[in-house]
């Protein structure tokens, strides 16, 4: 049986970009994600009629990670300091140790989503990478477009909570 380190070394290498958007905060929101594996891209997006931008940032990461069919080594790129710093700066460790309270003793918002991300981080080996938003990163800009369009769709009537739209190899949309 291979060691744990060896097990991580043989995982499929997946790149994920995520973004969230909200029209008003709270208001209609959307999220977008682009997953890349061996030259193939898959786009995901979805939204909610009443949410916050931070929730949509977290939902983008959750839905992208849930789309993986097996444990993977993931480079997850996000322009959300809220998301990336929670892992890289160990905010989550502090929040859990403090009974889901912030340093100011306020209740941590979005605990339900953080718990989902913690569970997913046990399945996948995730490197959290902060990217600059609205810059010259084509994939991050594509995620922003998907999130904004999903937020627009969520503002219409009859939009169900967290509806995901999928498409493969969206080269023509870049």
Secondary structure, 3 states (H helix, E strand, C coil): CCCHHHHHHCCEEEEEEEEEEEEECCEEEEEEEEEEECCEEEEEEEEEEEECHHHHHHHHHHHHHHCCCCCEEEEEEECCHHHHHHHHCCHHHHHHHCCCECCCCCECCCHHHHHHHHHHHHHCEEEEEECCCCCCCHHHHHHHHHHHHHHHHHCCCCCCCCCCEEEECCHHHC
